[in-house]
Amino acid sequence: MSDSVTFKLDGRDVAVPKGWTVMQAARRENVHIPHFCYHDGLSVAGVCRFCMVKVEGRPKMEIACNLLATEGMVVETTSDDVKQAHKWGLEFHLVNHPLDCPICDQAGECELQNSYMKVGKYKSEMHRPKVLKPKNLDVGSQLILDTERCILCSRCVRFEEEVTKTNGLGIFDRGDRAIIGTYAEEKIEHNYQENLVDICPVGAFTSKEFRFKQRVWFLEEKDSICNGCSTGCHISMHGKSNELRYYRVKPKHSAVNGHWMCDEGRHSYRYLNPEERLSRWWYKDNMNERIAGGKDEGLSILARKLKDTNIDEIALLVSAHQTNEEYEALLAYFVKELGISKVYQWRQDHEDINAFDGILLRGDRNPNTLGLQNALTKFGLKAEVKNEFEKCLLSGAKVVIALCPESPQSFPELKEHLAKLSEMPFVSAWSAHYLPEEIETISHTVPLKGFVEKRGSFTNHEGNIGELSDPFPAVIHGAVDVCEMIESLRELMG
């Protein structure tokens, strides 16, 4: 018995697994069927009635999202009567929708706008006044809700029921008075709020962080991997190279994270912007005065210090925030070539790496724990996930190369640890983040590129490798990655 069915879709034969809907088949075949309530990551609701198609031999049109593909059926998505149905469906969705596109954050990525350009473009026949509904409602720590814009697709309600299982939203009242809202004036407080902004096809849910910050068509979008925890969600970073600034993070659909990502991961863009970054090479002169200099002088000082120090008095302190390629370069040079044996892992003082919220966020707040373990093993070092920060402090090392954790939000002890490191004889802190009081007491600092500014890869908790393949230009002039640092040191030290 066959596990697939073959049917005709706009005149061509299409074979799909048994149980697939016409909507699923159309999306796989790049056949556009306009829709609002359907979403790949949610159950089928069939409430927008916009995805109408014509099935040969049936008297009425049917919704593609809930129409099972069957053997031999003939489906039309572009016939005149189907187009007419789409136009009327769109007309009814726009009956009470406010004409505030010029000030709506969803402009540029709004499915109402996109659908109007594809199947609309006609004179409205609705003349009754629009029904006014509550606007600018504070419904969560990350969310603003404008119920006037809502088309009651129910995506947000299903997300709360099916993904977070918090059931924080419902549809209240009836007819054209129906609205989406929270229960008993409660607010949505979970860590996946901004997914509601992503799945809203209009501008009903908007992000407090991104609201009125930028028009989306001015933003560049580059794929990357989230550095917030060991899940390794696939993401897209949205920024402006000409301004050297980042504005938001969105999930990119993948087998690792599906359609979603947590709000903590979304906030990683905050720590990549210039005001949060280590912007200069700093070092101390012979009089112990702190000097802001350039890359060449900073490299020379570090190279001289390494040359003048016994190998057994040099240590590496390595966090699990760098890429696989950076660990390879670092250990190949310092361990294999120079013979350094003091290599310490830098992790949080108190962490439960096995913790998991049941959706995506893990207790291991490092993006490349497994990648670091693999590198340590490769170079003959003991590989065991543990915090060796205190061991480094007591190692007697006179020179420490410290690869700092990149994100302070996922490493709350960073400030305290830097203060302790400053008491050691000479520490070269390679860091993307800037903590004024602590970093300024360190002997030597190197501004690193952020994770979205370099090429490489992370290995997540399951061993899946996520590629950082499309970097933004570094927002800090003179910032380097670890591979570039090693290459420069090798040249200077011969």
N, C-alpha and C positions, 0 to 999 in steps of 0.2 A: 504494500500500500504506500503510495507516494506521500512524502512529507512536505510537498510543495504544491502550489496551485498556479496555473497560468491563466491570465486574463488579458484583455485588451485595454490599454490606457491611452486615450487619444490616438487610437489607430495602430499602436505598436504592441507586440506581445511582451508581457512582463511576467516573469516567474518569481514568486516570493514564497517564503515559508508559510505553511498552513497556520492560520491564526492571526496573520498580519492583517491590518486594516488597509483600506485604500489610501489613507493619509500617509501611513508608514511607507507604502510602496512608492507613492508620488515623491516623497522627500528623498528616498534613495535614488530615484530616477531623475532628480532635479526638475520635477514637474511642479510648478508653483500652484498650490491651492490656498487661497487667502484664508486666514484663520486668526482667531484671538484667544480662545480658551484652551486650545490644544497646546500641550507642552510635552516634549519627550520624557521629561523626568517626573511627570505627574500622571495620575489616573485620568481617564477620559470622562469629561463632564458633559460635553455636547450642548452647552448652554448658549453659545454665541450665535449658533445657526448661520454661520457665515461661510462655512466650508462646503457649500452645496455642490453636488455633482449630479450628472444625469446617468442613470443606468438603463440601458436599452431593455425595453419590455416592461418597465415599471412605470406606473402612472404619475408618480410624484418624484421630485428630486430628493436626495438623501444627503445626510452629512457624512463627509468622508472620514472624519475622525472616529466614527463608531460603526463604519460600514466594513464588514469583513469581506476580504477578497475571496471570491469563490471561482471554481473552475469554469472557464468559458464566458464569464460575465464581460460585458462591454461597457466601459465607463468613459464619459466625455466630460472634460473640465473646461473647454473653451467654446462650446457651442453658444449661439446667441441667447437661448433661454437661460443657460447657466450664467452667462455674463449679466443678464438682466437680474437674476436672483442675487448675484453678488452686489450689484448696485443698490438694490432695495435693502439688502442686509446692512450695507454700510450706511445707507440713509437713516435707518432706525437707530444705529449706534451713535449717529451724530445729532440725533434729535435734541438731546439735552446737554451735549458736550459743549463746554465753553470755548469760544474762539480766542484762546490766550496762548496760541503757539509762540508768539514773539517773546513771551516771558517764561515759557515752560521749559524746565530742564530736560524734558524728554525730546524736545525738538531736535531733529537730526537722526534720531533712532526710535521714532514713534511708529508703531505699526498702523495706527490710524492714518498718519500722514502717508506712509508708504503705500497702504492699501488704496487711499484716495487717488494717488498718482497712477496706480495700476488699473483700478476698476471703477474709479469715481469719475471726476471731471464732468459733472452735469449740474444742471440747475436744480436746487432743492425745491421740493414741493411741500415742505413743512412750513407752516406759517404761525403756529401757536407759540406763545412765549415759552422760553426754556424754563425748566424746573430748577430752582436754585437749591444748592445743598451746602453743607458745612465745608469750609475751606481751612487750610493751614492748621490741621489738627496735629498736636504733638502726641503721637501714639507709641513712641519708643525712644530709647536713648539715642538711636541712630536715624529715626524715621520721622518724616512729615507726611501726612495724608491729606490729599485734596479730593473729597468725595464727589465734587462736581465733575472731575475728569474721569472718574471710574465708570467702566462699561460693564461691571458685574460679571467679568469673565470667570471669577472664582479661583483663579490660579493661586492667589495669596492664601485663601481659605484652605485649599487642598495642600499647599506647602506646609501650613501650620499643623494640619491633621496627619499628613503622611510622612513628612521628612523630620521636622523637629518634634512632632507629636506633642506640641504644647497647646494646640487648639486655642490660640489667642485671638482669632478673628472669626467673625460670622457675618452673615447677610441679614440685615434687620429691615422690617417693614415690607411693603408690597408694591408692586407696579412701578410707576415712575418715581415713587417716593423711596424705593429700596436703596439702602446704602451699605457699604462695607464698614465695619467698625470693630473695636475691641469690646470686651465684655465688662460691664459694670465699671466703666471708666478706668479699667486697668490698662497698663502699658506693656508693650512687648519688650522683654529684657534679655532674651537669649542671645547667643553669640553668632547667630546666622541671620540677623535682621536684614542686612543689605541684599540678600538673595531675593527678598520681596521686591526691591527696586529693580533688580535684574529681570525678573519674570513678569513684572507689570508691563503690559504691552502699550500702555499709555503713560501719562505722567502723574498718575494718582499717588503712588508712593515715590518720594524723592529722598535722597540721602542728605542728612544735615551737613555732613562734611563736604560734599561736592556741590550742594545747592548754590546756584548763582555764581559758581567759580569760573566756569569756562563753557563755551559752546563746543559740543563734541566734535564738530567738523574741523575744528582747529587743532585737535589733538592727534599725535602720532600714537599708534598702537603697536607694541612689540611683544612677542611671546616670551615667556620666561618660566621659572619654577619658583614657587613661594619658598622663602627662607624662614618661615615662622615656626615650623616643627618638622618632624621626620616623615610626615605623610607625603610631602613633596607635591602639593597641588599644582596642576598646570594653570598658569595665569596669563593674563595680558596686562602689561603696564601701560598706562596712558599718560603721556607727557608731551612737553614741547621742547625740542632740541634748541630752538632759537632763543628760548628763555632759560634754558638749563634748569628745568623745573618739572616735577612730577605732580599729577593731580588725582589719580585714582588707580585702583587695582580691581580687575574683574576676573572671574574664573573662566578658564577655557576648558571646554568639554573634553574629558579624557577618561580612560579606564580607571585612572587613579582616584579622581575626585568626582566623577560624574559631571553634573552641571553646577556643582555648588562649591563654595569655600567659606571659611569662617570670617567673622568681622575682624578678629585679631590679625589674620593674614592680610586683610585688605589695608590695614593701617601701616603696613611696612613702607608705603610711599613717604610717610611723614619723615622718616629717619634717613631718607635719601636726598632730601632737599638741602640746598647750600647752608642754611642757618643751623642745621644739625650736624654738619660734616666737619671733620678735621680738614682744614683748608691749607695748612702750611707744613713744611718740613721744619721741625723745631729741634734744636740741640743746644747743649751747654758748652761754653768755651772753657779755656783753662782756668778762668777766674770763677767758674761755676755760674756764669751769667747766661741766661736763656736768650737764644738768638733765633729769629725767624729767617730762614735762608731758602736757598733753592735746592733742587734735586741733586745737582752735581756735587755741591758741598756736603749735603747730607749723606750721600752715598760714600764720599771719600772718608768722612769721619767714621762711619760705621765700618768700612773696609779696614781702616787703620786700627780701629779698636779690636776687630777680630784677629788681625795679623799679630797684634801685640799681646794677645791673651792665649794662655795654654789651652789646648783642646779640651782637657778635662775640667776646665773652668768656664766653659761655654755651655749654655742650656737652651733648649727650645721649649716654649710653652705654647701649645697649639690648641685652639678651639675647634669645634666641629662645624664651623660656619664657612669654611673655604671649600673650593671645588676639588674634585678628584685630581685634576691636572695640577693644581697648586700644591697639593700634598706630594704628588709625584716629584715635582721640581724641587720642593723644599727638602725632602728627605734624601733624594738622590744626591743633592749637593752637600748638605750639612752632615748627613749620616754616612753615605757611601764614599763621597770624595774627601771630606775633611775628617771623618772618623769620630764625630760627636756621638756620644752615647746617652747623654742626659736629655731625654725627650719626655715631656710631661703633658698630659691631657688637661685642658682647662674647661671645666664644666661648672654648673651651678652647685652651690653647697648642699642644697636640699632639693632633690628632684626625684620624681617617680616616673621613670621612663616608660613604665608599662601602663600608666594611666591613659584612659581614652574616653572621650565624651560620647562615644557611640555613633558619631557621624564622621568627623574628620580630624578634629584637634587632638593631638597626642601629648602626653606628659614629657616626651623628649622634645624639647624646644630647639633642637639643633637640626638643620636641614641635611647634614651629611655625616652623621655618626657612623654609619656603616662604611662610608667611603674612607673615613679616617682609619677605622679598624683594619680595613683591607690594605691600606697603605702601610700601616705599622707592621702588619704581618709580612708584607712583601719585603720590607727592609730589615727583617730579623728582629724587630722590637716586640715586646710583649703587648699583645692586643687584648685589652679587657676594658669594657666601658666603666670608667671610674674617674672621679675628680682628683687630680694630683696637684692642685694649686698650692696647697700648704707644703707639700713635699718639695715643690720647686723653690719655695721661699727658704726652706731649710737645706737646700742642696749645696750651699757654699759657692754657687756659680757667681763669677764676677761679671759676666756678660750674659744677658738673657734676651733672646729674640722672642717677642711675645706677639702671636697672631691673635688679635683681639676678637671677641664675639662681635658680629656686625650690628645686631639689633638689640638695643637696650630694653625693648619691651619684652623680649624673650629671654633676657639675661639680667634680672633685677639686681644681682650682686656686682655688676660691672663697676659701679662707682666705688664701692668698698674695696674691691680687688685691686683696682688701679692705685688707690691710696697705699695699699700694702706694698705693691710692686715698686712704688717710688722710693721705698726705703732700701732697696737693693743697690749695689754699687753702680751698675750700668744696665739700663733696660732700654731696648729699642722696641717701642710699641708700634706695631703696624696695625693701623685702625682706620675704619671709615667714619666712625662716630667721634664727636667732640664733647668731652665733659670738662669744662674750663678749669675748675679747681684741681681736679685729679690729673688730667692729661698734662697740665702745665708743670707738674712736679716730676714728670718722667724725664730721664736723661736725653732721650732721642725719640722722635716720632716720625712716622712715615704715613702720609695720607693714602689710603687704599681706595680703589674703585669699589662701588657698590655692586651687589650681585646682578643688577640689571645692566651693568656697564662693562661686563666682561664675558668672554666665551669660556665654556667649560661644561661641567656636569655635576649633578648631585646624585647620590645613591640613596634612595629612600629606605624606610624600615623593612620593606619587602624585597629589597635588592633591585628594584626597578631604577633604571638610570634616566634622569630627566636632563634634557639638554638646555644650556644657556647659549643659544646660537644667534640671537639677533640683538646685540647690545645697543643701548643708547650711548651717545658720547658722554664722557664723565663730566659731571657738573662742576668738579673741582679741577682747576688747572694744575697739572703736575701730579695728579693721582695716578697710582700704578696698581697693577695686580701682583700677586706673589711671584708668578712666573717671570714677569719683567724685572722684579727686584733681584731674583736669583741670577738671571742673565747678566744684569749690570754688575753684581758682586763678583761673579765669576771672571768677568773681563778685568775688573780692577785688581783682583787678588791673584790673577795669573794661574 
